[in-house]
């Protein structure tokens, strides 16, 4: 069953490329049963475009009626741009939630240079 994406309100962050950050997602299990979830937070220009950064699969369990904050580690891509934030949640391999944040993540590539010791002849 394909589910519609739900938008979340969050401020737009800007990060340097190659830096690591953690996204914190509040989640709740509105049912009376306990479930183990597999979730992936990723950056892309659209839900069907290539992922430029991903948390990989993060597994967590919520008892019925429980809430928690799930952490998604992410390293910013080595490409400059502005990307949408997506969070897909699956149970037993079935997509049960597909969220899109209202924020975009901007990745900046600032000029940099490494200078080694100068040698002379």
Beta strands, then each sheet from edge to edge (+ up, - down):
strand 1: 5-8
strand 2: 14-16
strand 3: 20-28
strand 4: 35-44
strand 5: 53-54
strand 6: 58-62
strand 7: 67-75
strand 8: 81-91
strand 9: 94-108
sheet 1: 1+ 9+ 2+
sheet 2: 1+ 9+ 8- 4+ 5-
sheet 3: 1+ 9+ 8- 4+ 6-
sheet 4: 3+ 7-
end
